[in-house]
Amino acid sequence: MPKNDDVRPGFDELGPRTWPTVDGSVTVVVPLGAFEQHGPHLPLDTDTRIAEAVARRLKGVQLAPSIAYGSSGEHAGFAGTISIGADALRLLLVEYGRSASAWATRVLFVNGHGGNVATLIAAVELLRYEGRDVAWVPCAAPGADAHAGRTETSLLLWLSPDVVDLSRVEVGNTDALGDLLPRLRDGGVQAVAPNGVLGDPRGSSASEGEAILADMCARTAAALRRWAPSPRGMLT
């Protein structure tokens, strides 16, 4: 459990419930993460920790267990990374959405890994085409860097400071993500950042992480209240 995992009064976790106590009229929220390298200083489950932290702070929902593996092929070559690939992830999300929608009015995937987005869009578009009220929302922050940089390091310093190894912090590739994309597509992260970092984690702080998380949660909560999925299924 993250150190600063603010479990609110009345927090409603789906896992420990028995079936007669499950309220199908309440939105089921599913954190979606990944298991991949995050530089020399952050844990492999960074994306899942962030998705869980955002999901846990939403009010009036039922929280399902996290999907802790995603599509992380761009991180191949780094020890510890485990990717289930786009095809498997799409099938998992589609079948998950179909099953949950058999009793739940709404299902919301809270996504913590950018590499999942294309697959998540494809799965949610299909589910919505089938008439199921399923949507997704990203764990996004204005001005965030791409991977294992200042943003994620600050978030983890706030959420789980015991798993951040500041003695191993290294600057990675700080070029704009748009400039890196052609090389990323061809050779993955290792081709542009041998240490696995896209950004500069120096100067990260727990106080900055607290502010970033608060902004993420406010944006997600507002989108949840509006429940206005875009044509791609993302709450806006």
ZADO-489663 format. One record per residue: x, y, z of N, C-alpha, C in turn. Coordinates in steps of 0.02 Angstrom, whole numbers, plus 50000, padded with zeros to 5 digits. Example, Ala and Ser with C-alpha at 12.3 -4.5 7.8 and 13.67 -1.06 7.14 Angstrom:
2
506604971650390506154977550390506604983550390 506424988850354506844994750357506455000250394 
This chain:
236
500424994050000500005000050000500445006350000 500345011049954500745017149954500715020850020 501255023850041501285027350105500755032850109 500665036550056500185042050057499555040250017 499335034050023498735031849988498125033850030 497865039550017497335042650056496675038850050 496605033450088495995029550085495455033250123 494965035550087494445039850116493935035850155 493555039050200493005035650234492495033150183 492265026950194491775024250147492085021550084 492745021150083493105018550024492825011650007 492655010649944492285004749923492695000449876 493024995349902493444990949862493044984749844 493064982849782492634977449757492884970649779 493544969649783493824963049796493554959549858 493514962849916493294959349977492534958349981 492154960949935491424960449939491164953449922 490564951949945490204946049923489694948349870 489484943749827489084945949769488424949349789 488074947349843487444950749857487544958049878 488154959949897488274966749921488544971349866 488634968749806488894972849751488334977049722 488464983449716487964988149689488114989449615 487724986449571487844987049500487694993849472 487374998249511487215004949487487795009749496 488315007649530488895011849544489445010249492 489775015449467490305014449417490865010149445 491065005149407491635000949425492265004049394 492755005449435493375008549412493935003449413 494295002949358494824997949350495485001349336 495965001449382496625004149367496974999649316 497275002849265497644999149214498355001749212 498824997349226499524999549228499964995749180 500564994249203501054990649163501604988149209 502024983749184502594981149222503204981849178 503564987249188504104988949142504634993149177 505224993349147505764997249176505575004549182 505795007649235505715014949245506375017949267 506895016649226507545019349242507875015749300 508455018049321508815014649375508515015849444 508035020549450507835022849517507105021849535 506675019849488505965018949502505775011649492 505255009249527505065002249524504705000349459 504704993949445504394991349384503644992549382 503324993049440502594993949442502385001249450 502825005849430502675013049438502005014949408 501865012949346501245015049313500625012449350 500665006349375500105003549412499995007249477 500525008949512500465012749574500115019449562 500285022849507499985029349493499255028549475 499095023649433498395022449414497975020749475 498245016649520497885014749581497765020849625 498275025049631498215030949674497665035549650 497615036649584497085040849557496405037549568 496355031149552495715027649558495475027449630 495925026549677495725026049747495445032549775 495585038049743495355044449768494695046749736 494415042649692493775044349662493215042549711 492715046749714492155045649760491565042549725 491185038649763490565035849737490665030549685 491215026749688491355021449640491525015049677 491555009549641491805003249668492455001649632 492985000649670493654999649641493794992249631 493914990349570494094983449554494854982549561 495084976349568495814975149569496144977649504 496764979649510497124982549454497294977249401 497314979549339497624975749285498354978249281 498804974149304499484976549318499984975149262 499754972449205500184971349148499874974849087 500294977349043500044980848985500464979548924 500394984048875500764983648813501394987948819 501954984748830502584988248845503154986148800 502984984448738503494982048692504054986948681 503914993448689504434998448678504984998048731 504854994348785505354993648839505714986948836 505634983348781505984976948773506734978048777 507084973248807507804973848814508024976048883 507554978648922507704980548991507474974949038 507934972549079507764967149126507174969149171 506724964449182506154965749225505514967349188 505574970249129504974971949090504604965749069 503944965749081503504960349058502914963549022 502874962348957502344965148915501904959448889 501244960448892500794955348864500614957048792 500834962748767500724964548697500034967448683 499974970748627499354974248610498774969448598 498894963948564498344959348548498054956248612 498484953948656498244950848718497904956048762 498174962048765497874967248806497184969048779 497124969648714496474971348685495954966048702 496144959648694495684954248709495494954348783 495984955448826495844955748898495344961248914 495464967248887495034972948902494324971948874 494284969248815493614968048785493224963048827 493534957348844493184952348882493034954748953 493494958548981493384961549047492774966149044 492754970448995492194975148988491534971648977 491534966448935490924962648923490674959348987 491134956349025490934952849085490684957749138 491064963049150490854967849202490204971349183 490104972649119489494976049097488874971749102 488964965349115488384960949124488024962449189 488364965849236488034967649299488144974849319 488664978149293488824985049311488534989849258 488274995449281487995000449235488545003749194 489115005249228489665008649194490335005549216 490815005749171491495003449186491985008749162 492455010549204492955015649187493655012849198 494055012849145494765010949151495165017249164 495565017249218496015022749234496715020549213 496975023649160497595021249128498215025049151 498705021249174499325024349197499915023549149 499815020249092500375018949046500205021248975 500605025848949500465028548882500475023348828 500885018048835500915012848785500285008748778 499835009448826499195005848823498665009448782 498775015848767498235020148743497915017648678 498315016048627498035014048563497605007748571 497845003048610497484996848622496854998148663 496915002448713496335004148755495785007448714 495985011948669495495015148625495125009948583 495505005348553495195000248510494704995948550 494894994048610494464989748651493834993448672 493914999548695493335003348720492875005248663 493145006948605492725008348547492275002348531 492564996348532492164990448518491634989348571 491814990048634491334989148689490754994048684 490915000248667490395005248660489955003848598 490265001448545489884999548485489384993948503 489584989548548489154984148570488614986348619 488614992748636488094995448680488264995548753 488904994548769489114994448840489385001348859 489205003748917489405010448939490085010048973 490605009448932491295008748955491695014748930 492135017248971492545022948952493235022248984 493675026948967494345026948997494565034049009 495055034749052495335041349067496085040549080 496495045149056497225044549068497425047849134 497965045349162498275048749219498755053949190 498485059749172498865064749135498985070949178 499545074149165499715080349200500005085249150 499785091649151500055096649105500815097249113 501175097349057501895098249059502295092249082 501975086449088502325080549112502855078349062 503405075649088503895072649043503695065549028 504065062148985503805056048954503845049848998 504435048649030504505042049062505085042249112 504905040749175505405040049229505785046549242 505495052149222505815058649233505555061949296 505515068449294505335072349354504615070949376 504155070249328503455069349346503345062849385 503545057249355503425050849389503845050149452 504435052949452504855052549512504535056449569 504275062349555503945066349607503325062749632 502935059849587502345056149608502515050349654 503025046549636503225040949679503535043249745 503875048949745504135051549808503575053349856 503005055249829502425056749871502055050349890 501955045849842501555039949854501925034349890 502535033049869502915027249894503655028949899 503845033549943504545035849945505035030249960 504795024949992505245019450010505485015449951 505155016149893505365012249834505755016349783 505885022649799506265027049754506985027249777 507445025549733508165025449749508485031749720 508485037049759508755043449735509505043149722 509845038349752510565037749741510725035349669 510215032849635510325030249567510005034649513 509775040549531509465045049483509965046949428 509735046549366510145048549308509715052549260 510025057449228509695061149175509635056649114 509055056749082508965052749022508965057248960 508615055048909508545058948848508005064248860 508185070448855507705075948869507425079048806 507535076048748507235078748687506475078048690 506135082248653505405081948651505185075148624 504645072448653504415065848633504265065548558 503975070848531503815070948460504435069948417 505005072748440505625072048402505905064948407 505745061548461506015054848473505595049248441 504975050748424504515045448403504765041048346 505055043948292505295039448238505795034248263 506275036348304506775031748330506465027048382 505985029548421505645025248469505265019648435 504925021448381504545016348344505005010948315 505595013048292506055008248261506425004048312 506675007148365507115003548411506915003548483 506325006348499506105006448568506485011548610 506355011448675506655016248721507415015448723 507635009248720508355007948726508755011448671 508445012648613508795015848558508905023248570 508505026248612508565033548624508795035148695 508725030348741508915031548811509155024948841 509795023448837510055017148864509925016048938 509815021548976509665020749047508915020249060 508505020649007507785019749014507405025949036 507735031649039507415037849063507295042649005 506685045048999506515050348951506325056448992 506815060449009506705066149051507275067149100 507185071649146507705073249196507395072949265 507515067649303507195066949369507515071049424 508065074449409508385078449461507915084149483 507905085549547507475090849572506775088549588 506635082149579505975079549597505865080049672 505235080749692505085081349763504395078549779 504305076449841503655073949862503125079349859 503315085549875502815090949873502575092149802 503035091649754502825092249684502375086449664 502545080449687502135074649673501435075249703 501385077949762500735079049793500305083649751 500605089049725500235093749684500025090649617 500475086749587500325083449523499745078549533 499775074649586499255069749599498585073149612 498585078549649497965082149663497655084649599 498065087149553497805089549489497535083749447 497895078149445497645072249409496965070049436 496925069749502496305067349533495725072149520 495865078649522495335083549510495085082949438 495535082249391495345081549321494935075149310 495165069749341494815063349332494125063449364 494085066349425493435066749459492935071049420 493175076549391492735080749351492495077149289 492945073449256492755069549197492255064149215 492345061049273491885055849295491195058649308 491165064549338490505067649351490155069349286 490525071749236490215073649172490005067449133 490415062349134490325056149096490105057749024 490585060648988490455062448918491015059448875 490975052948862491515049748822491565052748752 492185053748731492315056048663492195050248614 492225051548548492155046148500492655040448511 493215041948544493725036848558493625033648626 493085035548661492935032448724493255035648785 493645041048775493965044348831493505049348862 493465049448929493085054548963493425061348956 493035066448939493315073048928493065077948980 
